[in-house]
């Protein structure tokens, strides 16, 4: 099972976080 890590450095906003969206997309694709 692949692991995806997103590092929140300054901002914990989830609704417009491109890195988080990309990690979620990649996790779904690798299932």
CHARMM internal coordinates of N, CA and C (Angstrom, degrees):
IC EDIT
DIST 1 N 1 CA 1.4413
DIST 1 CA 1 C 1.5359
ANGL 1 N 1 CA 1 C 107.93
DIST 1 C 2 N 1.3196
ANGL 1 CA 1 C 2 N 117.76
DIHE 1 N 1 CA 1 C 2 N 124.79
DIST 2 N 2 CA 1.4659
ANGL 1 C 2 N 2 CA 120.34
DIHE 1 CA 1 C 2 N 2 CA -179.97
DIST 2 CA 2 C 1.5246
ANGL 2 N 2 CA 2 C 111.67
DIHE 1 C 2 N 2 CA 2 C -72.00
DIST 2 C 3 N 1.2986
ANGL 2 CA 2 C 3 N 114.90
DIHE 2 N 2 CA 2 C 3 N 152.13
DIST 3 N 3 CA 1.4631
ANGL 2 C 3 N 3 CA 121.67
DIHE 2 CA 2 C 3 N 3 CA 177.52
DIST 3 CA 3 C 1.5189
ANGL 3 N 3 CA 3 C 108.81
DIHE 2 C 3 N 3 CA 3 C -114.73
DIST 3 C 4 N 1.3217
ANGL 3 CA 3 C 4 N 116.49
DIHE 3 N 3 CA 3 C 4 N 136.43
DIST 4 N 4 CA 1.4617
ANGL 3 C 4 N 4 CA 121.78
DIHE 3 CA 3 C 4 N 4 CA 178.33
DIST 4 CA 4 C 1.5162
ANGL 4 N 4 CA 4 C 107.85
DIHE 3 C 4 N 4 CA 4 C -122.24
DIST 4 C 5 N 1.3065
ANGL 4 CA 4 C 5 N 115.75
DIHE 4 N 4 CA 4 C 5 N 131.94
DIST 5 N 5 CA 1.4558
ANGL 4 C 5 N 5 CA 121.80
DIHE 4 CA 4 C 5 N 5 CA -176.52
DIST 5 CA 5 C 1.5218
ANGL 5 N 5 CA 5 C 109.33
DIHE 4 C 5 N 5 CA 5 C -118.92
DIST 5 C 6 N 1.3263
ANGL 5 CA 5 C 6 N 116.01
DIHE 5 N 5 CA 5 C 6 N 131.52
DIST 6 N 6 CA 1.4664
ANGL 5 C 6 N 6 CA 121.80
DIHE 5 CA 5 C 6 N 6 CA 174.50
DIST 6 CA 6 C 1.5164
ANGL 6 N 6 CA 6 C 106.85
DIHE 5 C 6 N 6 CA 6 C -121.62
DIST 6 C 7 N 1.3020
ANGL 6 CA 6 C 7 N 116.34
DIHE 6 N 6 CA 6 C 7 N 124.06
DIST 7 N 7 CA 1.4587
ANGL 6 C 7 N 7 CA 122.17
DIHE 6 CA 6 C 7 N 7 CA -177.66
DIST 7 CA 7 C 1.5248
ANGL 7 N 7 CA 7 C 108.67
DIHE 6 C 7 N 7 CA 7 C -99.81
DIST 7 C 8 N 1.3285
ANGL 7 CA 7 C 8 N 116.23
DIHE 7 N 7 CA 7 C 8 N 114.39
DIST 8 N 8 CA 1.4640
ANGL 7 C 8 N 8 CA 122.17
DIHE 7 CA 7 C 8 N 8 CA 176.19
DIST 8 CA 8 C 1.5183
ANGL 8 N 8 CA 8 C 107.82
DIHE 7 C 8 N 8 CA 8 C -86.22
DIST 8 C 9 N 1.3155
ANGL 8 CA 8 C 9 N 117.52
DIHE 8 N 8 CA 8 C 9 N 105.90
DIST 9 N 9 CA 1.4576
ANGL 8 C 9 N 9 CA 120.48
DIHE 8 CA 8 C 9 N 9 CA -175.94
DIST 9 CA 9 C 1.5217
ANGL 9 N 9 CA 9 C 112.33
DIHE 8 C 9 N 9 CA 9 C -89.26
DIST 9 C 10 N 1.3038
ANGL 9 CA 9 C 10 N 117.60
DIHE 9 N 9 CA 9 C 10 N -46.82
DIST 10 N 10 CA 1.4682
ANGL 9 C 10 N 10 CA 119.90
DIHE 9 CA 9 C 10 N 10 CA -175.09
DIST 10 CA 10 C 1.5151
ANGL 10 N 10 CA 10 C 113.66
DIHE 9 C 10 N 10 CA 10 C -127.33
DIST 10 C 11 N 1.3011
ANGL 10 CA 10 C 11 N 116.62
DIHE 10 N 10 CA 10 C 11 N -30.52
DIST 11 N 11 CA 1.4598
ANGL 10 C 11 N 11 CA 120.22
DIHE 10 CA 10 C 11 N 11 CA -168.80
DIST 11 CA 11 C 1.5226
ANGL 11 N 11 CA 11 C 109.93
DIHE 10 C 11 N 11 CA 11 C -128.27
DIST 11 C 12 N 1.3102
ANGL 11 CA 11 C 12 N 116.67
DIHE 11 N 11 CA 11 C 12 N 125.74
DIST 12 N 12 CA 1.4624
ANGL 11 C 12 N 12 CA 120.61
DIHE 11 CA 11 C 12 N 12 CA -179.03
DIST 12 CA 12 C 1.5243
ANGL 12 N 12 CA 12 C 112.70
DIHE 11 C 12 N 12 CA 12 C -96.70
DIST 12 C 13 N 1.3348
ANGL 12 CA 12 C 13 N 117.56
DIHE 12 N 12 CA 12 C 13 N 16.31
DIST 13 N 13 CA 1.4663
ANGL 12 C 13 N 13 CA 119.50
DIHE 12 CA 12 C 13 N 13 CA 178.14
DIST 13 CA 13 C 1.5156
ANGL 13 N 13 CA 13 C 109.24
DIHE 12 C 13 N 13 CA 13 C -65.32
DIST 13 C 14 N 1.3125
ANGL 13 CA 13 C 14 N 116.40
DIHE 13 N 13 CA 13 C 14 N 133.61
DIST 14 N 14 CA 1.4571
ANGL 13 C 14 N 14 CA 121.00
DIHE 13 CA 13 C 14 N 14 CA -179.12
DIST 14 CA 14 C 1.5204
ANGL 14 N 14 CA 14 C 112.28
DIHE 13 C 14 N 14 CA 14 C -102.22
DIST 14 C 15 N 1.3225
ANGL 14 CA 14 C 15 N 118.16
DIHE 14 N 14 CA 14 C 15 N -28.90
DIST 15 N 15 CA 1.4596
ANGL 14 C 15 N 15 CA 121.15
DIHE 14 CA 14 C 15 N 15 CA -171.43
DIST 15 CA 15 C 1.5233
ANGL 15 N 15 CA 15 C 113.90
DIHE 14 C 15 N 15 CA 15 C -68.86
DIST 15 C 16 N 1.3239
ANGL 15 CA 15 C 16 N 119.52
DIHE 15 N 15 CA 15 C 16 N -25.66
DIST 16 N 16 CA 1.4673
ANGL 15 C 16 N 16 CA 120.49
DIHE 15 CA 15 C 16 N 16 CA -179.44
DIST 16 CA 16 C 1.5281
ANGL 16 N 16 CA 16 C 111.84
DIHE 15 C 16 N 16 CA 16 C -130.69
DIST 16 C 17 N 1.3213
ANGL 16 CA 16 C 17 N 116.49
DIHE 16 N 16 CA 16 C 17 N 31.77
DIST 17 N 17 CA 1.4565
ANGL 16 C 17 N 17 CA 121.49
DIHE 16 CA 16 C 17 N 17 CA -178.58
DIST 17 CA 17 C 1.5371
ANGL 17 N 17 CA 17 C 109.14
DIHE 16 C 17 N 17 CA 17 C -90.74
DIST 17 C 18 N 1.3300
ANGL 17 CA 17 C 18 N 116.47
DIHE 17 N 17 CA 17 C 18 N 105.19
DIST 18 N 18 CA 1.4636
ANGL 17 C 18 N 18 CA 120.93
DIHE 17 CA 17 C 18 N 18 CA -175.81
DIST 18 CA 18 C 1.5268
ANGL 18 N 18 CA 18 C 112.42
DIHE 17 C 18 N 18 CA 18 C -66.24
DIST 18 C 19 N 1.3183
ANGL 18 CA 18 C 19 N 117.73
DIHE 18 N 18 CA 18 C 19 N -36.25
DIST 19 N 19 CA 1.4660
ANGL 18 C 19 N 19 CA 120.20
DIHE 18 CA 18 C 19 N 19 CA 179.75
DIST 19 CA 19 C 1.5265
ANGL 19 N 19 CA 19 C 110.75
DIHE 18 C 19 N 19 CA 19 C -65.53
DIST 19 C 20 N 1.3192
ANGL 19 CA 19 C 20 N 117.14
DIHE 19 N 19 CA 19 C 20 N -40.95
DIST 20 N 20 CA 1.4637
ANGL 19 C 20 N 20 CA 120.76
DIHE 19 CA 19 C 20 N 20 CA 178.45
DIST 20 CA 20 C 1.5254
ANGL 20 N 20 CA 20 C 110.55
DIHE 19 C 20 N 20 CA 20 C -66.21
DIST 20 C 21 N 1.3138
ANGL 20 CA 20 C 21 N 116.80
DIHE 20 N 20 CA 20 C 21 N -42.56
DIST 21 N 21 CA 1.4639
ANGL 20 C 21 N 21 CA 120.63
DIHE 20 CA 20 C 21 N 21 CA 178.73
DIST 21 CA 21 C 1.5283
ANGL 21 N 21 CA 21 C 110.72
DIHE 20 C 21 N 21 CA 21 C -61.78
DIST 21 C 22 N 1.3238
ANGL 21 CA 21 C 22 N 116.92
DIHE 21 N 21 CA 21 C 22 N -41.48
DIST 22 N 22 CA 1.4643
ANGL 21 C 22 N 22 CA 120.78
DIHE 21 CA 21 C 22 N 22 CA 179.52
DIST 22 CA 22 C 1.5266
ANGL 22 N 22 CA 22 C 110.98
DIHE 21 C 22 N 22 CA 22 C -65.83
DIST 22 C 23 N 1.3148
ANGL 22 CA 22 C 23 N 117.70
DIHE 22 N 22 CA 22 C 23 N -41.19
DIST 23 N 23 CA 1.4646
ANGL 22 C 23 N 23 CA 121.03
DIHE 22 CA 22 C 23 N 23 CA 179.03
DIST 23 CA 23 C 1.5269
ANGL 23 N 23 CA 23 C 110.81
DIHE 22 C 23 N 23 CA 23 C -64.68
DIST 23 C 24 N 1.3125
ANGL 23 CA 23 C 24 N 117.23
DIHE 23 N 23 CA 23 C 24 N -41.25
DIST 24 N 24 CA 1.4709
ANGL 23 C 24 N 24 CA 120.70
DIHE 23 CA 23 C 24 N 24 CA 178.11
DIST 24 CA 24 C 1.5230
ANGL 24 N 24 CA 24 C 110.61
DIHE 23 C 24 N 24 CA 24 C -64.36
DIST 24 C 25 N 1.3235
ANGL 24 CA 24 C 25 N 116.79
DIHE 24 N 24 CA 24 C 25 N -41.62
DIST 25 N 25 CA 1.4599
ANGL 24 C 25 N 25 CA 121.34
DIHE 24 CA 24 C 25 N 25 CA 179.17
DIST 25 CA 25 C 1.5284
ANGL 25 N 25 CA 25 C 110.63
DIHE 24 C 25 N 25 CA 25 C -62.73
DIST 25 C 26 N 1.3182
ANGL 25 CA 25 C 26 N 116.46
DIHE 25 N 25 CA 25 C 26 N -45.61
DIST 26 N 26 CA 1.4694
ANGL 25 C 26 N 26 CA 120.11
DIHE 25 CA 25 C 26 N 26 CA -179.87
DIST 26 CA 26 C 1.5252
ANGL 26 N 26 CA 26 C 111.33
DIHE 25 C 26 N 26 CA 26 C -65.09
DIST 26 C 27 N 1.3188
ANGL 26 CA 26 C 27 N 117.03
DIHE 26 N 26 CA 26 C 27 N -37.56
DIST 27 N 27 CA 1.4662
ANGL 26 C 27 N 27 CA 120.44
DIHE 26 CA 26 C 27 N 27 CA 178.99
DIST 27 CA 27 C 1.5263
ANGL 27 N 27 CA 27 C 110.33
DIHE 26 C 27 N 27 CA 27 C -64.27
DIST 27 C 28 N 1.3310
ANGL 27 CA 27 C 28 N 116.90
DIHE 27 N 27 CA 27 C 28 N -41.38
DIST 28 N 28 CA 1.4652
ANGL 27 C 28 N 28 CA 120.26
DIHE 27 CA 27 C 28 N 28 CA 177.90
DIST 28 CA 28 C 1.5260
ANGL 28 N 28 CA 28 C 111.35
DIHE 27 C 28 N 28 CA 28 C -65.64
DIST 28 C 29 N 1.3228
ANGL 28 CA 28 C 29 N 117.33
DIHE 28 N 28 CA 28 C 29 N -37.83
DIST 29 N 29 CA 1.4623
ANGL 28 C 29 N 29 CA 121.51
DIHE 28 CA 28 C 29 N 29 CA -179.07
DIST 29 CA 29 C 1.5249
ANGL 29 N 29 CA 29 C 111.85
DIHE 28 C 29 N 29 CA 29 C -69.11
DIST 29 C 30 N 1.3229
ANGL 29 CA 29 C 30 N 118.47
DIHE 29 N 29 CA 29 C 30 N -30.66
DIST 30 N 30 CA 1.4638
ANGL 29 C 30 N 30 CA 122.11
DIHE 29 CA 29 C 30 N 30 CA -175.94
DIST 30 CA 30 C 1.5194
ANGL 30 N 30 CA 30 C 113.37
DIHE 29 C 30 N 30 CA 30 C -89.66
DIST 30 C 31 N 1.3003
ANGL 30 CA 30 C 31 N 118.43
DIHE 30 N 30 CA 30 C 31 N 0.48
DIST 31 N 31 CA 1.4633
ANGL 30 C 31 N 31 CA 121.82
DIHE 30 CA 30 C 31 N 31 CA -179.24
DIST 31 CA 31 C 1.4934
ANGL 31 N 31 CA 31 C 112.18
DIHE 30 C 31 N 31 CA 31 C -61.39
END
COOR INIT
IC SEED 1 N 1 CA 1 C
IC BUILD
